[in-house]
Amino acid sequence: MNEGAVKTACDGGIETFVIVHDQEVLLACEREGRFAGLPSYRYLFVGPRDVSSLTERENVIVARELPDNIEAYPNLLSFTGWYAVARNRLCRSPRVTLLEYDVRLAPDFFPRNLSLLSGRRSVVGYVPFPLSDPLYLHATPWLIPALRSAHGVDVAQLVQSHLDAGGADQWTATTNASMATADLEEFVAWFVPASRFFRHDPIGAHVHERAVPVFCLLKGLENLLLPDVLKHRQARSHGIRGRSRAEAQKEAEGRG
């Protein structure tokens, strides 16, 4: 299954991977043609669940069957998919899109996405959220200490300096994103040391999406927003929740 999938041709200079953890969900996506508007895409199946109904599908890659995988750490959620793509060099295109299964795409998603990525170093996201909101820094207790321990980064100071300099108060929330394949590989290499501090904790799952704008600021990438082309249902079938807004506000005020 995986060998045939890895050889699937990409289209238009960008390749799409849809991260999914349940074969019935995957089959439902195919029946309804959820991703039919994309020129090409492959599913990346993460987690330990049954894949017996998928063995004849060449557009399915099972992460746990890849030579390099971190499926032993289920709390990392979609990052295990990003890791699988980057470390196994699954993307044969210069640009890559990583989607979660529970999204709805506008008919013009692909051309607008490709247009925004072309000719610039950027990470494109689709769901706007303010960096200044306490839920960015404090919805998980791990973002600030993990990046400080792994890379010596003061995340709060970095973000505040960005805002003070007139930078966009914008974070493209969720782990649906597009970028250069080389930048994905660099992000994964950068994030892995930080992930070791929280991969045992379910609430650590929320660090991944919050680390993307930090990476962009450190590496000089634009963190761009492409609105109105993707809606994320956020089914949360994994059952993991971050801190509430009230809890995040307390932490921001030093009362947490």
N, C-alpha and C positions, 0 to 999 in steps of 0.2 A: 504493500500500500504506500509506504513512505517513499520508496525509490521512484515510483511512477509520479507521485505528487511533486517531488522536488524538481522533476524535469518539465513540469508544466510551464508553458511559455507565458511570459508576462506581456503586457500590452501598453503602448504609449509611454514608455519610460517610467512607469510606476506600477508596483505590484501590491496587491491587497491581501492581507491575512486576517481572517475572522476568527477570533478566539472564542472557543465554546467548550463546555465541560459536560455535556449531556447529549448522547446520540439521538434521543427522541427530539430534542430541541433542534439539533442540526437537521434532521430529516424534515421537521416541520418548516424550517427556514427554506429548504430546497423546494418543498411542495408549494409554498406560497410565493416563491421567486423573490425572496427578500433582497437578494443581492444581484438579481438578474440585470440590473442596469449598469453593472460594472463590466468592462471588457474582459477581465479575468480576475479570479480570486481563488484562494485556497482556504480551507478551514484548518485551524491549528487546534487540535483537541488536547486540552490540558486536564490533569487530574486522573484519578484511578478508576473511573467508572467503565462500564462495559462498552466495547466498541465492536461487538460481533456483527452488527448490522452495517458496518461501514467498510468492511474489508475489500469490497469491490469498487470502492469510490476512489478514483485517482486524485481527486482534489481534496483529500483529507490527509493531514499529517498528524500522527500521534506523538505528542511531545515525549512521553516516557519511553518511546522506542528509539529516540534519537541518540546518537553517541554522546552528546553533551546535553544534559538536562538537569533541572533543579526541581523535579517533581516531588522530591522528598520534603519540600517545604511548601505545603499547600496554602499557608497563610499569606504567601506572597501574591496569590491570585494571578491577575493578568500579567504581572511582571515575568512569571514563568514562561509565558508566551513570547514576550519581547526577548527574553534571554534565549529561548530556543531558536528564534529567527536569526538573532545576531551571532550566536556562538557556533551555529551549524551552517552559517552562510546560506540560508534558504532563499534569500532574495536575490534574484538574478538581474534586477533592475537597479539603476542608480538612485531611485527613490522608492519609498515604502509607505504604505498605509496600514495601520494596525487598528482593527475595529473589534468591539465587543459584539456578541451575537444579538443583543437586545437593543439594536438601533434601527431607526428608519431613515432612509436616505432620500433626499430630493432627487428628481430626475437629472438635474444638472450637477450632481455631486462630483462626478469624475472630472469633467472639463474644468470646472471652477477650481477644484483642488489642484489639478495639474498646473493650471495657469498660475496659481499663487506660489507654488513651489519652484517653478522654473526660474533659473537664473539667480537664485538667492539662497543663502544659508539660513534656514528657518525651521522652526517646528510649528506646524499648523494644528490648531485645535478648533473645537466646534461649539463648546458650551461655555459661555462667558461667566466669570465670577470675579469679584474684586480681590486683589491681593491684600487690600487693607482690611478686609473682613476678618474678624478673629477666627473664623472657621478655617481660614487658609493656614495660619501658623499653628493653631491650637486644637484642631479637631482630633489630632493624634498626638500623644506625648513623645513620639519618637523622632519627628522630623528634625527638630533643633539639635538634640544631643547626638543623634546618629551621624548627621553631616558634620557636626563639630568634631566628633571623635574620629571619623574616617578621613576627613579632609581639612580639618581646621577652619571650617567655614562658619561664620556667625550669620546664620540665615536671617534673623530678625534685622540685624544691622544692614546686611546686603539689600534686603527688600526695602528698608526705609530709605537707604541712600538712593536707590533707584527711584522711589517715589518723590523724594526731595528734589531730585534732579529733573523732575518733570516727566519721568517715565510713565508709561501707561499703567493705570491701576486696573490691571486686567490679567487674570489667570484663566487659561483655557482648561477648565476642569474636566474630569474623567480621563480615562486612559485611551480614549479614541484620539489618534494623532497621526500625522504624516510628517515625514522628514527625509533627508538624504539617508541612504542606507549606511553610509560611512558614519553619519552622526548617530544613528541608532546604535551601531556597534560601539562607538565611543561612550555613549550614555550608559549602555549596559556595563561596560568595563568600569566606569566611574561609580555606578550605583551599587554594584555587587559588594564592595567592602562595607558600605553603609548598611546594606540589608542584613548583614550578619548580626547586627545588634538587635534586630527586632523580628527576625523571621520565625521566632518561636511564639510570637504574640499576635493573635488575630487582628488587633487594632493597628498593628504595624502595616497592614495592607494599604492604609491610607497615605503612607509616605510616598509611594511610587509617583502618583500623579502630582503631588506637591513638590517633588524633587525636580520635575521637568523645568519649571521656570527658573529655579536656582541654577541648573545646568546651563540654561540659555544665557543667563546673566554672566556666569563665569566664563563661558566659551565665546561670547559675542554673537550668539545666534538671535535672530528675531523670533519672538514668541507671538505668532500671528493668530488672529481669530477669523474664521470663515463662518459667519452666522447663517442661519436659515437653510442649511443643507443637510443637517443631521439632528435628529432628536434621539436622545438616549433615555430609554424607559427605566434604566437602573433597577432591574428586577431584584437585585440583591438576594439571589437564591442561595448565596453562601451564608447569609444570616449575620454578617459582620456589620456592626454599627460603630461609628466614631462618636466622639463626645457631642453632646447637644450644644446648641448655640449658647445657652446659659452657662454651661460648663466651660466652653471655650472662652467666653467673655470673662469669667472669673480668672481663668489662667492668664489671660492677657493683662488683667489688672493686678496680677500677683497675689490673688486670693485663692488659687486653685490648690 
